[in-house]
Amino acid sequence: MASHQFPDTLRGKKILLATESWGPVNGVSRTTRSLVEYLRANGAELTLVAPVFKGKQSFSTSELRLPGCPLPYNPDLTVVYPFHVDDIFNKFTPDLVYLASPASLWFQMLLQIRQLRNPPPVLLNFQTDLSAYAEIMLPAPLDRFGVWLLGTVQGFLFRTAAVQTIFYPCRDIRGYLESVRAPADRLVELGRGVDTTLFCPTRRDEQFRSMVAPNGEIILITVCRIAPEKGFEFLARVAERLVDEKVAFKLLIVGGNRNPVVEDKVQRLFDRVRDRVIFTGFLTGDALSRAYACADLFLHCSVTETFGLVVLEAMASGVPVIARDQGGPSDIIQHGRTGYLIPPRDLETFVHLIREVTGDRTRLMELAGAARRYADETTWEKINCRAARHMAEVLSHTDQESQVPRQVSRPGAIGMFFEQLRLTLALGLVYFMWLISVVPLIVHGNRFLPRAWQALQGQFQGTRPLRT
């Protein structure tokens, strides 16, 4: 089989793909949507399981939507209410289950699958480390307890016999997976791809540049969800230093948050340099690709990224990147060739490199060309085909003697009692985790935000950095 050819054994196979991130526009949802479209386009019979999102009233027949409660600090994310996997399997009996990004849906699905006598094979894509968020969202001492509890529950679930493959996006995440005792022989690195047609240097628009920077200022850009953990405290200090050093620049901040309180807190960080900063809100499609391509330099200040898809999109747009050296971007950026990786707390070097790189047009163009060439080798077609090949390999190791659709068998009466007891205890553990971590956020809404801001400030001032 050619390295990028879709495996024939997947055509016509029933794949159940469950994800918490489907409605919002973020790296996880874009990654998952690309895979879903790829599998369907190549003949796989795929049904999507995802939460109901506010404002989305109609769904396709190949979607199963589950009710839940949106999180107040990020209404695009929904905690799914308790459900029973039988209700899903009665509608769609899969040959294979793919779980993208661990959260309430992921936990419940995997806990119940492990109770089945003859479960379908499962592949996991670990794209979000919830324990990193527990560190900034929970008050002490619950933060440490939440991290421990998440690690314990996740490690337990990773060792489920039905789990054949655990995809991870970067070295930092592999380290975390190993620390919670995920089976090393099931770990497979799977990066992300980029649409090199949509994100391309040819999207550069000189008229747009003139509108953003009418006096010929350099244009800096960052693209991410407006949220406390995205490094805006650091970025605001960078902007202030550039103003103090009399650098002529405009900073485009692309992204938003459907909670206006969160957006307001972030924007107030830039009060001192407000005339240099433009908040565009959410951008997608051509508007987003134009914003990337019109910039001179991409600044990535978050240290809570498992991959950093926006870094790859910037590079595909011919825009070099300066990033804090932690998490996913550390695996993408080739230091000194496609951009620069700076120690997470080194503000001085970060600012110095912005001045140095943007002041040397020849160097900037060399970095831009190398960034684009790197992105050309990281297309969605290649990444999705790699995932599909692993799916095919998993199915090839599964019992395929029977040609009838997979039937999930149940144990006898006594066995059913004990398995039901195990399931009840396991679900009780997860519900307890929700009780101490998610429910307080829902009840108290934005009251957690001061805690998050303190954590970010401590991170900048030299306390232990957040893990992605």
C-alpha positions in Angstrom: 0.0 0.0 0.0 1.3 3.5 -0.9 2.3 5.5 2.2 -0.6 8.0 1.7 -3.2 5.6 0.2 -6.4 5.0 2.2 -6.6 1.4 3.5 -9.2 -0.6 1.6 -10.1 -2.6 4.7 -11.7 0.5 6.3 -14.1 1.1 3.4 -17.6 0.2 4.6 -16.5 -0.3 8.2 -18.7 1.2 10.9 -16.7 3.7 13.0 -18.1 5.5 16.0 -16.3 8.7 16.7 -17.0 10.5 20.0 -15.7 13.9 20.8 -16.4 16.7 23.3 -15.0 19.4 20.9 -17.1 19.5 17.8 -19.1 22.8 17.8 -16.4 25.3 18.8 -13.7 26.5 16.5 -10.4 25.3 18.1 -7.5 23.1 17.3 -9.1 20.0 18.6 -12.4 20.4 16.7 -10.6 21.3 13.5 -8.4 18.2 13.8 -11.4 16.0 14.5 -13.5 17.5 11.7 -10.7 16.9 9.2 -10.5 13.3 10.2 -14.3 12.8 10.0 -14.4 14.3 6.5 -11.5 12.2 5.4 -12.9 8.9 6.6 -16.4 9.6 5.1 -14.9 10.7 1.8 -13.1 7.4 1.5 -16.1 5.2 2.2 -16.1 4.6 6.0 -19.5 4.6 7.6 -19.0 7.0 10.4 -21.4 8.2 13.1 -20.4 11.1 15.3 -21.3 11.3 19.0 -20.9 14.8 20.5 -22.7 17.2 22.9 -25.5 19.4 21.9 -24.2 22.9 21.5 -26.1 26.1 22.1 -27.5 27.6 18.9 -27.3 24.3 17.0 -30.8 23.0 16.5 -30.6 20.6 13.6 -28.2 17.7 13.1 -27.5 15.2 10.3 -28.7 11.6 10.5 -25.1 10.5 11.1 -24.8 12.4 14.3 -25.9 11.4 17.8 -26.1 14.5 20.1 -26.1 14.2 23.9 -27.4 16.9 26.3 -25.2 18.6 28.8 -24.3 21.8 30.6 -22.1 24.5 29.0 -19.2 25.6 31.1 -19.5 29.3 32.1 -15.9 30.3 31.5 -16.0 28.7 28.1 -19.6 28.2 26.8 -18.3 26.4 23.7 -17.4 23.4 25.9 -20.2 21.2 27.3 -20.2 18.7 30.2 -22.3 15.8 29.0 -24.9 14.5 31.4 -24.8 10.8 32.4 -25.8 8.5 29.6 -25.8 4.7 28.9 -23.6 3.4 26.0 -26.3 0.8 25.2 -28.5 3.6 24.0 -25.8 4.5 21.4 -24.9 1.0 20.4 -28.5 0.1 19.9 -28.6 2.8 17.2 -25.2 2.2 15.7 -23.1 -1.0 16.4 -19.5 -0.1 15.5 -16.7 -2.1 14.3 -14.3 0.4 15.9 -14.6 3.3 18.4 -12.5 6.4 18.1 -12.5 8.8 21.2 -11.1 12.2 20.6 -9.9 14.4 23.5 -10.6 13.3 27.1 -13.5 14.9 28.9 -16.9 13.9 30.3 -18.1 12.1 27.2 -14.7 10.3 26.8 -14.7 9.1 30.5 -18.3 7.8 30.4 -17.9 6.1 27.1 -14.7 4.3 28.0 -15.8 3.3 31.5 -18.9 1.6 30.1 -17.0 0.0 27.2 -14.7 -1.7 29.6 -17.7 -3.5 31.2 -18.7 -5.2 27.9 -17.9 -8.8 27.4 -17.0 -8.4 23.7 -16.3 -4.7 23.2 -15.3 -3.1 19.9 -11.6 -2.1 19.6 -10.9 1.5 20.8 -8.5 4.1 19.7 -7.9 7.2 21.8 -6.6 10.6 20.7 -5.3 12.4 23.8 -5.4 16.0 22.6 -6.2 17.8 25.9 -4.6 17.3 29.3 -7.3 18.2 31.8 -4.9 18.1 34.7 -3.2 21.2 33.4 -6.5 23.0 33.6 -7.2 21.6 37.0 -4.1 23.4 38.3 -5.4 26.8 37.4 -9.1 26.3 37.9 -9.3 24.7 41.3 -8.5 26.4 44.6 -5.8 24.9 46.8 -5.7 22.1 48.0 -8.2 20.8 45.5 -5.9 21.7 42.6 -3.4 19.1 43.7 -6.1 16.6 44.5 -7.8 17.2 41.1 -4.5 16.6 39.3 -3.9 13.4 41.2 -7.5 12.2 40.7 -7.5 12.9 37.0 -4.2 11.0 36.6 -5.5 8.1 38.6 -8.7 7.8 36.6 -7.0 8.4 33.2 -4.3 5.9 34.0 -7.0 3.3 34.9 -8.9 3.9 31.7 -5.8 3.9 29.5 -5.2 0.3 30.6 -8.6 -0.8 29.4 -8.1 -4.0 27.3 -10.2 -2.7 24.4 -7.9 0.3 24.0 -5.5 -0.7 21.2 -3.9 2.7 20.4 -3.4 6.0 22.3 -2.5 8.8 19.9 -0.6 11.7 21.5 0.5 15.1 19.9 3.9 15.9 21.4 6.7 14.7 23.7 5.4 16.5 26.7 2.1 14.7 26.5 3.9 11.3 26.1 5.7 12.1 29.3 2.4 12.7 31.1 0.9 9.5 29.7 3.9 7.5 30.9 3.7 9.1 34.3 0.1 7.9 34.7 1.1 4.4 33.6 -0.4 4.3 30.1 0.9 1.2 28.3 4.0 2.3 26.4 3.4 -0.2 23.6 0.0 1.5 22.8 1.4 5.0 22.5 1.6 6.4 19.0 2.7 10.0 18.1 0.2 11.6 15.8 0.7 15.3 15.0 -1.7 17.5 13.2 -1.9 18.7 9.6 -2.6 22.0 8.0 -4.6 23.1 5.0 -1.8 24.5 2.8 -4.3 25.7 0.2 -6.3 27.8 2.7 -3.3 28.9 4.7 -0.8 30.2 2.1 1.5 33.2 1.5 -0.6 34.1 -1.6 -3.4 35.2 0.8 -1.4 38.3 1.7 -3.5 41.4 1.1 -1.6 44.7 0.9 -4.8 46.7 1.2 -5.6 44.9 4.4 -2.0 45.5 5.7 -2.4 49.2 4.9 -5.6 49.3 6.9 -4.0 47.5 9.9 -0.7 49.4 9.8 -1.3 52.6 7.9 2.2 54.0 8.8 4.1 50.9 7.7 4.4 49.4 11.1 5.4 45.7 11.5 2.4 43.5 12.0 2.6 40.9 14.8 -0.2 38.4 15.2 -1.4 35.8 17.7 -4.4 33.5 17.2 -6.1 31.6 20.0 -9.2 31.4 22.2 -9.3 34.4 24.5 -8.8 32.6 27.9 -6.7 32.9 31.0 -4.4 30.0 30.2 -3.3 31.3 26.8 -0.4 33.5 27.9 -2.0 37.0 27.6 -0.2 38.2 30.7 3.1 37.5 29.0 2.0 38.9 25.7 0.8 42.2 27.2 4.2 42.6 28.9 5.9 41.9 25.5 3.8 44.6 23.9 4.6 47.1 26.6 8.3 46.5 26.3 8.1 47.0 22.5 6.4 50.3 23.1 9.0 51.4 25.7 11.7 50.5 23.1 9.9 52.6 20.5 9.3 49.7 18.1 6.7 50.7 15.5 4.2 47.7 15.5 0.6 46.7 15.4 -0.5 43.5 17.2 -3.5 41.5 15.8 -5.2 39.3 18.4 -7.5 36.9 16.6 -9.9 35.0 18.7 -12.7 35.4 21.2 -14.7 33.9 24.0 -18.5 33.7 24.2 -18.2 34.8 27.8 -17.8 38.6 27.7 -16.3 38.8 31.2 -13.4 36.7 30.1 -12.8 38.8 27.0 -13.0 42.0 29.0 -10.4 40.8 31.5 -8.0 39.9 28.7 -8.5 43.2 26.8 -7.8 45.2 30.0 -4.4 43.7 30.2 -3.5 45.7 27.1 -4.9 49.1 28.3 -1.5 50.7 28.3 -0.8 49.8 24.7 -4.4 49.9 23.4 -3.5 52.0 20.4 -1.2 49.3 19.2 -3.5 46.3 19.6 -6.4 45.2 17.4 -8.8 42.6 18.8 -10.5 41.0 15.7 -12.8 38.6 17.4 -13.3 35.1 15.9 -12.2 34.7 12.3 -12.5 31.6 10.1 -11.9 30.7 6.5 -10.6 33.3 4.1 -10.7 36.1 6.8 -8.5 34.0 9.0 -6.0 33.0 6.3 -5.8 36.7 5.2 -5.0 37.8 8.8 -2.2 35.2 9.0 -0.6 36.0 5.6 -0.6 39.7 6.2 1.5 39.4 9.4 5.2 39.7 9.6 5.7 37.5 12.7 3.5 35.2 14.8 3.9 35.3 18.6 2.9 32.2 20.5 2.8 32.9 24.2 0.7 30.1 25.6 2.4 27.3 27.6 -0.7 25.1 27.8 -0.8 23.7 24.2 -0.7 20.0 23.5 0.1 20.7 19.9 -0.4 24.3 18.8 -2.2 24.0 15.5 -2.1 27.8 15.0 1.7 27.6 14.9 1.5 25.3 11.9 -1.1 27.5 10.2 1.1 30.5 10.6 4.1 28.7 9.1 1.9 27.5 6.2 1.1 31.2 5.6 4.7 32.0 5.3 4.9 33.6 8.8 7.8 32.7 11.1 7.0 32.0 14.7 8.5 33.1 18.0 7.2 30.9 20.8 7.7 30.0 24.4 9.6 26.7 24.5 7.0 24.5 26.2 4.4 22.0 25.0 3.5 21.2 21.4 5.2 24.1 19.6 8.5 22.8 20.8 8.0 19.8 18.5 7.0 22.0 15.5 9.4 24.9 15.4 12.9 24.3 14.2 14.9 26.9 16.2 16.7 29.3 14.0 15.3 27.9 10.8 11.5 28.3 10.9 11.3 30.4 14.0 12.6 30.6 17.5 11.9 28.9 20.8 12.5 31.0 23.9 12.6 29.7 27.6 9.1 30.3 29.0 10.0 33.1 31.4 12.6 34.8 29.3 10.8 38.1 28.4 14.1 39.8 27.5 15.1 37.4 24.8 11.5 37.2 23.4 11.4 41.0 22.9 15.0 41.1 21.6 14.3 38.5 18.9 11.1 40.3 17.8 13.2 43.5 17.2 16.1 41.6 15.6 14.1 39.5 13.2 11.6 42.2 12.0 14.5 44.6 11.5 16.2 42.2 9.0 14.0 41.7 6.0 16.4 39.2 4.4 16.4 37.0 7.5 12.6 37.3 7.9 12.1 36.1 4.3 14.5 33.2 4.8 12.6 32.1 7.9 9.3 32.5 6.1 10.3 30.3 3.2 11.6 27.6 5.5 8.4 27.7 7.6 6.3 27.3 4.5 8.4 24.3 3.2 8.0 22.6 6.6 4.2 23.0 6.5 4.1 21.6 3.0 5.3 18.3 4.5 2.6 18.3 7.2 -0.7 18.1 5.3 -4.0 16.8 6.7 -4.0 14.1 4.0 -0.8 12.6 5.5 -1.9 12.9 9.1 -5.4 11.5 8.5 -4.0 8.6 6.4 -1.6 7.7 9.2 -4.6 7.6 11.6 -6.6 5.5 9.1 -3.7 3.0 8.7 -3.6 2.5 12.5 -7.4 1.9 12.5 -6.9 -0.7 9.8 -4.1 -2.4 11.7 -6.3 -2.5 14.8 -9.1 -4.1 12.9 -6.8 -6.6 11.3 -5.8 -7.9 14.8 -9.5 -8.1 15.8 -11.5 -11.3 15.4 -12.9 -11.0 11.9 -14.2 -14.5 11.4 -17.8 -13.6 11.6 -19.1 -11.5 8.7 -22.3 -10.4 10.6 -22.2 -7.1 12.4 -20.5 -7.1 15.8 -22.9 -8.1 18.6 -22.0 -7.0 22.1 -22.4 -10.0 24.3 -23.4 -9.8 28.0 -22.3 -12.0 30.9 -24.7 -14.2 32.9 -26.8 -13.1 35.8 -24.1 -13.3 38.5 -21.5 -11.9 36.2 -23.9 -9.1 35.2 -24.3 -8.2 38.9 -20.6 -7.9 39.6 -19.9 -6.0 36.3 -22.8 -3.7 37.1 -21.3 -3.1 40.5 -17.9 -2.3 39.0 -19.5 0.1 36.6 -21.4 1.8 39.3 -18.3 2.3 41.4 -16.3 3.5 38.4 -19.0 6.0 37.4 -19.2 7.1 41.0 -15.5 7.9 40.9 -16.0 10.1 37.8 -19.1 11.8 39.2 -17.1 12.6 42.3 -14.4 14.1 40.2 -17.1 16.3 38.5 -18.5 17.2 41.9 -15.2 18.7 43.0 -14.0 20.2 39.7 -16.8 21.0 37.2 -19.8 21.6 39.4 -18.2 24.5 41.4 -17.4 26.2 38.0 -20.9 25.8 36.8 -22.4 27.1 40.1 -20.1 30.0 40.6 -19.6 30.9 37.0 -16.8 33.4 36.6 -15.7 33.5 40.2 -12.8 31.2 39.3 -11.2 33.8 37.0 -9.3 35.8 39.7 -7.7 32.5 40.7 -6.7 31.8 37.1 -5.2 35.2 36.7 -3.2 34.8 39.8 -1.9 31.5 38.5 -0.9 33.1 35.2 0.9 35.9 37.0 2.7 33.5 39.2 3.7 31.5 36.1 5.2 34.7 34.6 7.0 35.6 37.8 8.8 32.3 38.1 6.6 29.7 39.8 6.2 26.2 38.4 5.0 26.4 34.8 1.7 24.8 33.8 1.9 21.5 32.0 0.1 21.2 28.7 
